[in-house]
Amino acid sequence: MIRGYPRHASVMPGATLTLHVATDSPRFRVAFYRWGDGPVLMWRSNWLPGRHAEDGAPDRDWDWPAYGFAIPPDWPSAVYVAELEEEGCKRVFDLARDHGAALFVVRGQGDGKGLLYKLPLATYHAYNASGGACFYHRPPSSSEPPGARVSLRRPGGGIGGTVWGAADHYDAGSPRQSFAHWDARFIRWLVRNGYAPEFCTDLDIHASPELLDDYRLLISAGHDEYWSEATRDAVEDFVAGGGNVAFFAANLCWWRIHLVDGGAAMVCHQGGQRGALDHWWPPSGAARPEDMLCGVSYRHGGGWWDGPRTTSGFIVQQPGHWIFAGTGLARGDAFGRDSWPPLVGYECDGAPLDAFDARYGAVLSSWADEGGTPSSYQLLAAAPLGPRWQELPQRERHGPGEGVHAATLGIYRRNGSVFSAGTTDWTQVLGCGRDRHVDRITRNVLDRLGQEPVRRDECNPAVRVL
């Protein structure tokens, strides 16, 4: 058995990546793959001496043996997988593997006009159960700050570790809270369709918010649940300064995290006598509704985790908007209803609605501004969630299951523009290519928001062998 993790999950070209590796084999080597339209082998190391190390506690730095690797200065910005190969063992590249691999990003230099794709590293680790615990299973306790604590320096974090959670009924081949399940599919679609984003993690934005200044459009896909205040501040400032954001995702910014021990671990308070101190929206938590960032919230949508979902798809409300250009959709038409999986995903975000009528459409709540919905929010399509949904959360003025819950697709403007698809499974449907409307809407969003001037106030399979 061989396992490993990066000390830091991103690195600049020409810098040194530190991998911590434990193995029972006397020798191992590392094959570095760049992920684009599939894996591209970039570099394979010489054989290195292997050393055994015991598992650590899930809330502590495992401090395994460290190995440094110089990243060539000409490597493009991308997501990379370090495959750990033991002597005498044949390996088949597998994005869904639970050991023997580590994920990292090579950051871009930024040219002031491009796309930036953000990996949700904090969310990966919230569900990473390496060491026997995570935020959802036997969560280790933290007293200062209060909450549960997990380490970022242990196997896992997108790949190479045990992931907590139920299997996806529609795609059990990879865990939901992993790179393989969401981000890899979206990145593959981007590359196949001629888009060339640069990459970072959410923790990069936390540490260096100024990195956003070199881009026009920030992209997030799949499941982007855990945010630090510094990351959120940076993204909101980016939008206020004229930058654009596209969330092809849901359950956005649902929990606040606190980075501790110099960024080696994170803490989140998810329940107690005074409630969940790190829920973003309620006065008993951060008192800073996620709607102010995303335009939508999970509390107005809902979740369906187990088994097949029943949905009527997204019902178009404003067919004349540029987002629907070239789709041929009319008011009242549904899209994403018959895809596999249904476009209305296992978790959905929405704007607050007073009513949804098949004939007259969706009506934004008169109290939407109380929950943080931006005044410029445009509701473009909505998918009502019926009473069979497994969670319809409580929120302002409503208990669990009360009122209208719906996934909503929309956009708002606050100098820059923020688009939200309102569903985790957008990337699943986009990746399978079975709904041309989803494909065209995605292109419209990327082409429009990725090419707008920022109104600020001021695949070749090359192989390297050592």
Buried (B, 14 or more C-beta within 10 A) or exposed (E): EBBBBBBBBBBBBEBEBBBBBBBEBEBBBBBBBBBBEBBBBBBBBEEBEBBEBEBBBBBBBBEBBEBEBEBEEEBBBBBBBBBBBBEEEEBEEBBBBBBBBBBBBBBBEBEEBBBBBBBBBBBBBBBBBBBEBBBBEEBBEBEEBBBBBBBBBBBBBBBBBBBBBEEBBBBEEBBBBBBBBBBBBBBBBBBBEEBBBBBBBBBBBBBEBEBBBBBBBBBBBBBBBBBBBBBBBBBBBBBEBBBBBBBBBBBBBBBBBBBBBEBBBBBBBBEEEEBBBBBBBBEEBBEBBBBBBBBBBBBBBBBBBEEEBEBBBBBBBBBEBEBBBEBEBEEEBBBBBEBEBBBBBBBBBBBBBEEBEEEEBBBBBEEBBEBBBBEEBBBBBBBBBEEEBEBBBBBBEBEEEEBBBBBBBBBBBBBBBBBBBBBBBBBBBBBBEBBEBBBBBBBBBBBBBBEBEBEBEEEEEEEEEE
